[in-house]
C-alpha cells in the first residue's frame, strides 16, 4: 500500500492562548509578541479522528463549581480489604451529632466515649477510653461550630447533610493517627468551611494544646483518609489547605469532592512511605479551584495514581521564590514529589499563573489510558531579585512515558518537558504557543501511536531532543512543525522521517505534500501560520522524499 492511501493527516481545533512566555521567549506577551495562531477545526482523514485535538471545555478562565457530580456510582463495589473498604470493618459504637445553628447535640451509644461541647463545637474522645469500632454520624447546619476527634483506632465519619462552618479552626479536625473512613450518605449535599484565622479550640486532651496539635486545613486528619459514598462534599479552606491528611488519601467511585477555596493547596496529602501510597483515585469526581500563590490543586509528597473517575482542576496562582528552599515554588494542577501515573479517567487541568505547571512530577509521569487535557496559558515568573521559573503544560524531572490514552496539551511555554520522553501508543497532541511542543533533554523515542507536535518560531521546534543520538522514530504516525529542528532522528531510527525546510503556510491552509511520482501523498491542515518553518512527518509506508509544490 502506498503512503498516499493512508493520507490526510489533520490537527483539530484547540484553545486560544491568552498570555505567555518560555525559556527562549519574552517574559510576558506584548504587542510585538502576539498570541499564537491556533489550528481550526478540520475533518479528519482515514484513521485519524477530527476531534483528536479538540478542547472539550471553556477557555481556562477560573470557573466556579457548577454542581457537577460523579457519574460512576455503579462502579463502586465493596471489597474485602479492611484498609480501603469500611464495609469490611465493623463499627458498632455510634456517636450521633446534630448541628442546629449555635448549638449541637451529641449522643453516644457507649458511655466510655467522652463528649465535650461548647455551643456547636463538639470534641469526641474515644482515645481516653480506648474504644474501637466507632462511627460518628453528622447532620444539621451551623455557621459557628466544628468537630474534633481523638482516638487510638480507625473510625468512620458519616456526613448526612452536614453543613459546618467554623469560626475557630478546622471544620473537621481528627487528631487520630489511624485511618478515617469518610462516608458521604447517598444523595446528600455536605459543606465544610474553616475559619480564616485559627484560635484555640474549646477542648484539648491532657498534654495537648494549640502548639503541639496540627491543624492543616478545613478537613484535616492525622491518619489515612478513605472517601466513599454517593453524596457530595464541598470544602472551603480559608486558612491553609482545603483537605489535608498526614497519611494517604483514597477516593472510591461515586464520590463527589469539590474544593472551591484554598489558601494554599486544595488537596494536600503527605502519604505513607511504608505502603508507598500518596493520592489514589479509583473513581468519583474531584473538582478544585485554586488561586493561591504557589498553590497546588492536588499535592502529595509521594505518588499520584488515577485509575478512573473525573478530575477538573483550575489554578491561577503565580509562582514565588521560597527563601527556605532557595528555589522557586510554582502553582500546579497535579504535583507529586515522586511519580504520577494516569491509567484511566478523564482529567482536565487549566493553569494560568506566572510560572505555573499543569502537571509537575519530581519523578516519572506515566500515561497509559487516561483522557487528559492540559491547558497552561501562563507566562514566565520573574521577581525583582531575578529569580525565575518557566511555565509549562507538563514537566517531569525524571521522564514521560506514554503507552496509550488521549493526551492533549496546550501551553504558551513548552507543552511537554522532561529528560526523556518515550511514546509507544496513544493519541498525543502537544502544542506550544512560543516554545517547544515536546522537549526532551536526553531521549525522545516514538515507536507507536499518533503524535502531533507544534512549536513556535526559531529556535523552537515541534519535537526537540537535545541529544543527537537520543532522537529515535521506530513506529507510529508523527507530524511536527516549528521554527527549527535541533536534531534529526538518529541512525537508530527504523522508520523514515521526511523533513522539509522553509515551509510557509497560513493557518487553516491545506498543505499538500507530493511523492516522487508527483502524486499527492499527504495533506496537512495547518495548525498555525508559519514562515520558513521546518516540517517533519513520519508514518508506516512513508519511504520516499516528499515535496511541496
C-alpha positions as CSV (number, residue, x, y, z in Angstrom):
1,X,0.0,0.0,0.0
2,X,1.4,3.4,-0.9
3,X,1.6,6.1,1.7
4,X,-0.9,8.3,-0.2
5,X,-3.5,5.6,0.5
6,X,-3.4,6.3,4.2
7,X,-3.2,10.1,3.8
8,X,-4.9,13.2,5.3
9,X,-3.1,13.9,8.4
10,X,-5.0,16.6,10.4
11,X,-4.8,18.6,13.6
12,X,-8.1,19.8,15.1
13,X,-9.3,22.8,16.9
14,X,-7.6,23.9,20.1
15,X,-7.8,26.6,22.7
16,X,-6.6,30.1,22.1
17,X,-3.8,31.2,24.4
18,X,-4.2,34.4,26.4
19,X,-0.7,35.1,27.8
20,X,2.7,33.6,27.5
21,X,6.4,33.1,27.8
22,X,9.0,30.4,27.9
23,X,12.7,29.8,28.3
24,X,13.6,31.4,24.9
25,X,10.8,34.0,24.6
26,X,10.0,37.3,26.2
27,X,8.9,37.1,29.9
28,X,5.4,38.3,29.0
29,X,3.4,38.9,25.9
30,X,3.3,42.3,24.3
31,X,2.3,44.0,21.1
32,X,5.4,42.5,19.5
33,X,4.8,39.1,20.9
34,X,1.3,38.3,19.6
35,X,-1.0,35.5,20.7
36,X,0.0,32.5,18.5
37,X,-2.4,31.3,15.8
38,X,-4.1,28.1,16.5
39,X,-5.5,25.4,14.3
40,X,-9.1,25.5,13.1
41,X,-11.4,22.5,13.3
42,X,-11.0,20.2,10.4
43,X,-12.4,17.0,9.1
44,X,-10.0,14.1,9.6
45,X,-8.6,11.6,7.2
46,X,-8.6,7.9,7.2
47,X,-7.6,6.5,10.6
48,X,-7.3,9.9,12.3
49,X,-10.2,11.5,14.2
50,X,-11.1,15.1,13.5
51,X,-11.7,15.6,17.2
52,X,-8.3,14.3,18.4
53,X,-7.2,17.8,19.4
54,X,-10.5,19.4,20.3
55,X,-10.6,21.3,23.6
56,X,-13.6,20.0,25.5
57,X,-14.1,22.8,27.9
58,X,-14.0,26.6,28.2
59,X,-11.1,28.9,27.7
60,X,-9.5,28.0,31.0
61,X,-10.7,31.0,33.0
62,X,-11.3,30.5,36.7
63,X,-14.6,28.6,36.8
64,X,-16.9,28.1,39.7
65,X,-18.1,24.6,40.6
66,X,-21.4,24.2,38.9
67,X,-22.6,21.3,41.0
68,X,-21.3,18.6,38.6
69,X,-21.2,15.2,40.4
70,X,-19.7,11.8,39.9
71,X,-21.4,9.6,37.4
72,X,-19.7,6.3,38.2
73,X,-21.6,5.2,41.3
74,X,-22.5,1.9,39.6
75,X,-18.7,1.1,39.5
76,X,-18.4,1.3,43.3
77,X,-18.1,-2.2,44.6
78,X,-17.2,-3.0,48.1
79,X,-14.1,-5.2,48.5
80,X,-12.7,-7.2,51.4
81,X,-9.6,-5.0,52.1
82,X,-10.1,-3.7,55.6
83,X,-7.8,-0.8,54.9
84,X,-9.8,0.5,51.9
85,X,-13.5,-0.5,52.5
86,X,-15.5,0.5,55.5
87,X,-17.9,-2.4,54.6
88,X,-15.1,-4.9,55.5
89,X,-15.0,-3.4,59.1
90,X,-17.4,-3.3,62.0
91,X,-18.5,-0.1,63.6
92,X,-20.8,-0.7,66.5
93,X,-20.2,2.2,68.8
94,X,-22.3,5.1,67.3
95,X,-22.0,8.8,68.1
96,X,-24.7,10.9,66.6
97,X,-24.1,14.7,66.3
98,X,-26.8,17.0,65.2
99,X,-26.0,20.7,64.5
100,X,-28.7,23.3,64.9
101,X,-27.4,26.8,64.5
102,X,-25.4,27.9,67.5
103,X,-25.9,24.6,69.3
104,X,-25.2,20.9,68.8
105,X,-26.5,17.8,70.5
106,X,-24.2,14.7,70.6
107,X,-25.3,11.3,71.9
108,X,-23.1,8.2,72.2
109,X,-24.1,4.5,72.4
110,X,-21.1,3.8,74.5
111,X,-20.6,5.7,77.8
112,X,-16.8,5.2,77.6
113,X,-16.7,7.7,74.7
114,X,-16.3,11.2,76.2
115,X,-18.1,14.1,74.5
116,X,-17.3,17.7,75.2
117,X,-19.4,20.5,73.7
118,X,-19.3,24.3,73.7
119,X,-22.2,25.6,71.7
120,X,-21.9,24.0,68.3
121,X,-18.2,22.9,68.8
122,X,-18.0,19.2,69.6
123,X,-15.0,17.1,70.7
124,X,-15.3,13.4,70.7
125,X,-12.7,11.4,72.7
126,X,-12.7,7.7,72.2
127,X,-8.9,7.6,72.9
128,X,-9.1,8.0,76.7
129,X,-11.5,5.1,77.0
130,X,-9.6,3.1,74.3
131,X,-12.8,2.4,72.4
132,X,-12.7,0.9,68.9
133,X,-15.2,0.4,66.2
134,X,-16.6,4.0,66.3
135,X,-18.8,5.6,63.8
136,X,-19.6,9.3,64.1
137,X,-22.7,10.5,62.3
138,X,-23.0,14.2,61.4
139,X,-26.1,16.1,60.2
140,X,-27.6,19.6,60.5
141,X,-26.2,23.1,60.0
142,X,-24.1,25.6,61.8
143,X,-22.1,28.7,60.9
144,X,-20.2,28.7,64.2
145,X,-19.2,25.2,65.0
146,X,-16.9,22.3,64.4
147,X,-15.8,18.7,65.2
148,X,-12.7,17.4,66.8
149,X,-11.8,13.8,67.2
150,X,-9.4,11.9,69.5
151,X,-8.9,8.1,69.0
152,X,-6.5,5.2,69.0
153,X,-8.2,3.2,66.3
154,X,-9.7,3.6,62.8
155,X,-13.1,5.0,62.7
156,X,-15.9,6.0,60.3
157,X,-17.2,9.6,59.9
158,X,-20.5,9.8,58.0
159,X,-21.8,13.1,56.7
160,X,-25.5,13.0,56.2
161,X,-26.5,16.5,55.1
162,X,-23.9,18.3,57.3
163,X,-23.2,22.0,56.8
164,X,-20.4,23.1,59.2
165,X,-18.6,26.5,59.2
166,X,-16.1,27.1,61.9
167,X,-15.1,30.5,63.3
168,X,-12.2,29.0,65.4
169,X,-10.3,26.5,63.2
170,X,-10.9,23.4,61.0
171,X,-14.5,22.3,60.4
172,X,-13.3,18.7,61.0
173,X,-10.1,18.0,62.9
174,X,-9.1,14.4,63.5
175,X,-6.2,14.0,65.9
176,X,-6.5,10.2,65.5
177,X,-3.5,8.8,63.7
178,X,-5.5,5.9,62.4
179,X,-7.5,5.9,59.2
180,X,-10.7,7.8,58.8
181,X,-13.4,6.3,56.6
182,X,-15.2,9.4,55.4
183,X,-18.6,8.4,54.0
184,X,-21.0,10.7,52.2
185,X,-24.5,9.5,52.5
186,X,-26.1,8.7,49.2
187,X,-27.8,11.7,47.6
188,X,-26.8,14.2,50.3
189,X,-25.0,17.6,49.9
190,X,-22.5,18.4,52.6
191,X,-20.4,21.5,53.2
192,X,-17.4,22.3,55.3
193,X,-15.6,25.7,55.8
194,X,-12.9,26.6,58.2
195,X,-12.1,29.9,59.9
196,X,-9.8,32.4,58.1
197,X,-7.8,32.8,61.3
198,X,-7.4,29.9,63.8
199,X,-7.9,30.4,67.5
200,X,-7.7,28.0,70.4
201,X,-10.1,25.0,70.4
202,X,-12.6,24.7,73.2
203,X,-11.2,21.3,74.3
204,X,-7.7,19.6,74.4
205,X,-6.8,16.2,75.9
206,X,-4.3,16.4,78.7
207,X,-0.9,17.3,77.4
208,X,-2.3,18.7,74.1
209,X,-2.6,22.3,73.1
210,X,-2.7,24.6,70.1
211,X,1.1,24.4,69.6
212,X,1.5,20.6,69.5
213,X,-1.6,19.7,67.5
214,X,-1.6,20.1,63.8
215,X,-4.5,21.9,62.1
216,X,-3.5,21.9,58.5
217,X,-6.8,22.5,56.8
218,X,-10.6,22.7,56.7
219,X,-10.9,18.9,56.7
220,X,-7.7,17.6,58.5
221,X,-6.8,14.1,59.7
222,X,-3.6,12.8,61.2
223,X,-4.3,9.4,59.7
224,X,-5.2,8.0,56.3
225,X,-8.3,9.4,54.5
226,X,-10.6,7.0,52.7
227,X,-13.5,8.7,50.9
228,X,-16.6,6.8,49.9
229,X,-20.4,7.3,49.3
230,X,-22.5,8.7,46.6
231,X,-23.1,12.1,48.1
232,X,-21.2,15.3,47.6
233,X,-18.9,17.4,49.8
234,X,-17.9,21.0,49.2
235,X,-14.8,22.2,51.1
236,X,-13.6,25.8,51.6
237,X,-10.1,26.0,53.1
238,X,-9.8,29.6,54.1
239,X,-6.8,29.4,56.4
240,X,-4.5,26.9,54.7
241,X,-5.4,23.7,52.8
242,X,-8.8,22.5,51.8
243,X,-8.5,18.8,52.5
244,X,-5.3,17.7,54.3
245,X,-4.0,14.3,55.6
246,X,-0.8,13.2,57.1
247,X,-1.4,9.8,55.7
248,X,-2.5,8.7,52.3
249,X,-5.8,9.5,50.5
250,X,-8.0,7.1,48.6
251,X,-11.2,8.0,46.6
252,X,-13.8,5.4,45.6
253,X,-16.2,5.6,42.6
254,X,-19.4,7.6,43.2
255,X,-17.7,10.2,45.5
256,X,-18.0,13.9,44.7
257,X,-15.4,16.2,46.3
258,X,-15.3,19.9,45.4
259,X,-12.6,22.1,47.0
260,X,-13.8,25.6,46.0
261,X,-11.5,27.6,48.1
262,X,-7.9,27.1,49.4
263,X,-5.4,29.5,51.0
264,X,-2.6,27.1,50.0
265,X,-3.3,23.6,48.4
266,X,-6.7,22.3,47.6
267,X,-5.9,18.7,48.5
268,X,-2.7,18.2,50.5
269,X,-1.5,14.6,51.1
270,X,1.6,13.7,52.9
271,X,1.4,10.0,52.0
272,X,2.6,6.8,53.6
273,X,6.1,5.6,52.8
274,X,5.5,2.1,54.1
275,X,2.5,1.5,51.9
276,X,4.0,3.6,49.1
277,X,0.8,5.4,48.6
278,X,0.2,9.2,48.3
279,X,-3.0,10.1,46.5
280,X,-5.0,7.3,44.8
281,X,-8.3,7.8,42.9
282,X,-10.2,4.8,41.5
283,X,-13.3,6.8,40.6
284,X,-15.6,9.7,41.6
285,X,-15.4,13.4,40.8
286,X,-12.8,15.8,42.1
287,X,-13.0,19.5,41.4
288,X,-10.6,22.1,42.7
289,X,-10.4,25.8,42.1
290,X,-7.1,27.3,43.5
291,X,-5.9,30.9,43.2
292,X,-3.2,30.8,45.9
293,X,0.3,31.8,45.3
294,X,2.3,28.6,44.5
295,X,-0.9,26.7,45.3
296,X,-1.5,23.2,44.1
297,X,-4.8,21.7,43.3
298,X,-3.6,18.2,44.3
299,X,-0.2,17.8,46.1
300,X,1.4,14.8,47.6
301,X,4.9,14.0,49.0
302,X,4.6,10.6,47.3
303,X,2.8,9.3,44.3
304,X,-0.4,10.2,42.5
305,X,-2.3,7.3,40.8
306,X,-5.6,7.8,38.9
307,X,-7.4,4.7,37.8
308,X,-10.8,6.2,36.9
309,X,-13.3,9.0,37.6
310,X,-13.1,12.6,36.6
311,X,-10.8,15.4,37.7
312,X,-11.3,19.0,36.9
313,X,-8.7,21.5,38.2
314,X,-8.3,25.3,37.8
315,X,-5.2,27.1,39.1
316,X,-4.4,30.8,38.7
317,X,-1.8,31.3,41.3
318,X,1.7,32.8,40.4
319,X,5.0,31.2,41.4
320,X,7.0,32.5,44.3
321,X,10.6,32.3,45.4
322,X,10.9,30.2,48.6
323,X,13.8,31.5,50.7
324,X,13.8,28.5,53.0
325,X,14.3,26.1,50.0
326,X,16.3,28.7,48.0
327,X,14.2,27.8,45.0
328,X,11.1,28.9,43.2
329,X,7.8,27.2,44.0
330,X,5.2,27.1,41.3
331,X,1.5,26.6,41.3
332,X,0.2,23.4,39.6
333,X,-2.8,21.3,38.9
334,X,-1.1,18.0,39.8
335,X,2.1,18.0,41.9
336,X,3.8,14.8,43.1
337,X,7.2,14.7,44.8
338,X,7.5,11.2,43.3
339,X,5.6,9.6,40.4
340,X,2.3,10.4,38.7
341,X,0.5,7.5,36.9
342,X,-2.7,8.2,35.0
343,X,-4.2,4.9,33.9
344,X,-7.7,5.8,33.2
345,X,-10.3,8.5,33.8
346,X,-11.0,12.0,32.4
347,X,-8.6,14.7,33.6
348,X,-8.9,18.4,32.7
349,X,-6.4,20.9,34.0
350,X,-6.3,24.6,33.4
351,X,-3.5,26.8,34.8
352,X,-2.7,30.5,34.1
353,X,-0.5,31.8,36.9
354,X,3.0,33.0,36.0
355,X,5.5,30.1,36.2
356,X,2.8,27.5,36.7
357,X,2.7,23.9,35.5
358,X,-0.3,21.9,34.6
359,X,1.3,18.7,35.8
360,X,4.6,18.7,37.8
361,X,6.2,15.4,38.7
362,X,9.5,15.2,40.5
363,X,9.6,11.5,39.4
364,X,8.1,9.9,36.3
365,X,4.8,10.7,34.6
366,X,3.2,7.6,33.1
367,X,0.1,7.8,30.8
368,X,-1.4,4.5,29.8
369,X,-5.1,5.1,29.1
370,X,-6.4,8.4,30.5
371,X,-8.2,11.1,28.6
372,X,-6.0,14.1,29.6
373,X,-6.4,17.7,28.7
374,X,-3.9,20.3,30.0
375,X,-4.1,24.0,29.1
376,X,-1.4,26.3,30.6
377,X,-1.8,29.9,29.4
378,X,0.8,31.2,31.9
379,X,3.8,33.4,31.4
380,X,7.3,33.1,32.9
381,X,7.6,34.1,36.6
382,X,10.3,36.6,37.4
383,X,10.7,38.6,40.6
384,X,12.6,41.7,41.5
385,X,15.6,39.7,42.6
386,X,15.8,37.9,39.2
387,X,14.5,34.6,40.4
388,X,12.7,32.9,37.5
389,X,10.5,29.9,36.6
390,X,9.2,28.8,33.3
391,X,5.6,27.9,32.8
392,X,4.9,24.5,31.2
393,X,2.0,22.3,30.4
394,X,3.7,19.1,31.7
395,X,7.0,18.9,33.4
396,X,8.7,15.8,34.7
397,X,12.1,15.7,36.3
398,X,12.6,12.0,35.5
399,X,10.7,11.3,32.3
400,X,7.4,10.9,30.5
401,X,6.2,7.5,29.3
402,X,3.1,7.3,27.1
403,X,1.7,3.9,26.2
404,X,-1.9,4.8,25.5
405,X,-4.8,7.2,26.1
406,X,-5.7,10.6,24.6
407,X,-3.4,13.4,25.6
408,X,-4.0,17.0,24.6
409,X,-1.5,19.5,26.0
410,X,-1.6,23.2,25.1
411,X,0.8,25.8,26.5
412,X,2.5,29.0,25.8
413,X,5.8,27.6,27.1
414,X,6.9,24.0,26.5
415,X,3.9,21.8,26.2
416,X,5.9,18.8,27.5
417,X,9.3,19.0,29.1
418,X,11.4,16.1,30.5
419,X,14.9,14.5,30.3
420,X,13.3,11.7,28.3
421,X,10.1,11.2,26.5
422,X,9.0,7.7,25.2
423,X,5.8,7.2,23.3
424,X,4.6,3.8,22.2
425,X,0.9,4.3,21.9
426,X,-2.0,6.7,22.4
427,X,-3.0,9.9,20.6
428,X,-0.8,12.8,21.6
429,X,-1.2,16.5,20.7
430,X,1.4,18.8,22.1
431,X,1.0,22.5,21.1
432,X,3.2,25.3,22.3
433,X,2.5,29.0,21.6
434,X,6.1,30.1,21.6
435,X,8.4,27.2,22.8
436,X,8.7,23.5,22.0
437,X,5.8,21.1,21.6
438,X,7.8,18.2,23.1
439,X,11.2,19.0,24.6
440,X,13.4,16.1,25.8
441,X,16.9,16.6,27.1
442,X,18.3,13.1,26.5
443,X,15.9,10.7,24.8
444,X,12.9,11.3,22.5
445,X,11.7,7.9,21.4
446,X,8.5,7.3,19.3
447,X,7.6,3.7,18.5
448,X,3.8,3.9,18.1
449,X,0.6,5.9,18.4
450,X,-0.1,9.2,16.8
451,X,2.0,12.3,17.7
452,X,1.1,15.8,16.6
453,X,3.6,18.4,17.9
454,X,3.7,22.1,17.1
455,X,6.3,24.6,18.3
456,X,6.9,28.3,18.0
457,X,9.2,30.3,15.7
458,X,13.0,29.8,15.5
459,X,14.7,28.4,17.6
460,X,11.7,26.4,18.8
461,X,10.6,23.0,17.5
462,X,7.6,20.8,17.3
463,X,9.9,17.9,18.5
464,X,13.1,19.0,20.3
465,X,15.7,16.5,21.5
466,X,19.0,17.9,22.9
467,X,20.9,14.6,22.2
468,X,21.6,13.8,18.6
469,X,21.7,10.1,19.4
470,X,18.7,10.1,21.6
471,X,16.1,11.1,18.9
472,X,14.5,7.9,17.5
473,X,11.4,7.1,15.5
474,X,10.7,3.4,15.0
475,X,6.9,3.5,14.5
476,X,3.8,5.5,14.8
477,X,2.4,8.4,12.9
478,X,4.3,11.7,13.6
479,X,3.7,15.3,12.5
480,X,5.9,18.0,13.9
481,X,6.3,21.6,12.8
482,X,8.2,24.6,14.3
483,X,10.7,27.2,13.5
484,X,13.7,24.8,13.7
485,X,14.7,21.2,14.3
486,X,17.6,21.0,16.6
487,X,18.4,17.3,15.8
488,X,17.1,15.0,13.2
489,X,16.2,11.4,14.1
490,X,19.3,9.3,14.7
491,X,20.6,6.3,12.7
492,X,18.9,4.1,15.2
493,X,15.5,5.1,13.7
494,X,14.0,2.3,11.7
495,X,11.1,4.4,10.3
496,X,11.8,7.0,7.7
497,X,11.2,10.6,8.6
498,X,10.8,13.2,5.9
499,X,12.0,16.7,6.8
500,X,11.0,19.8,4.7
501,X,12.5,23.2,5.4
502,X,11.5,26.7,4.6
503,X,7.8,26.0,4.9
504,X,5.5,29.0,4.6
505,X,1.7,28.5,5.0
506,X,-1.3,30.1,6.6
507,X,-3.4,28.8,9.5
508,X,-6.2,26.6,8.2
509,X,-4.5,26.1,4.8
510,X,-4.4,22.6,3.4
511,X,-0.7,21.9,2.8
512,X,-0.3,19.2,0.2
513,X,2.9,17.1,0.0
514,X,3.7,15.2,-3.1
515,X,5.7,12.0,-3.6
516,X,8.4,11.4,-6.3
517,X,5.7,10.5,-8.8
518,X,4.1,13.9,-8.4
519,X,1.1,12.3,-6.7
520,X,-0.5,13.9,-3.6
521,X,0.7,11.7,-0.7
522,X,-0.2,13.8,2.4
523,X,-2.5,16.6,3.2
524,X,-2.0,18.6,6.4
525,X,-4.4,21.3,7.6
526,X,-2.0,23.8,9.1
527,X,-2.4,24.4,12.8
528,X,-0.8,27.8,12.6
529,X,0.6,30.3,10.2
530,X,4.3,29.7,9.6
531,X,7.1,31.3,7.6
532,X,10.4,29.5,6.9
533,X,9.3,26.7,9.3
534,X,10.6,23.1,9.5
535,X,8.2,20.2,9.0
536,X,8.8,16.6,10.0
537,X,6.5,13.8,9.0
538,X,6.8,10.0,9.6
539,X,4.4,7.1,9.2
540,X,4.4,3.4,8.3
541,X,4.7,3.2,4.5
542,X,6.4,6.5,4.0
543,X,9.7,5.6,2.4
544,X,10.5,8.4,-0.1
545,X,11.0,12.1,0.0
546,X,8.1,14.5,-0.2
547,X,7.9,17.9,-1.6
548,X,5.6,20.9,-1.5
549,X,4.6,22.4,-4.8
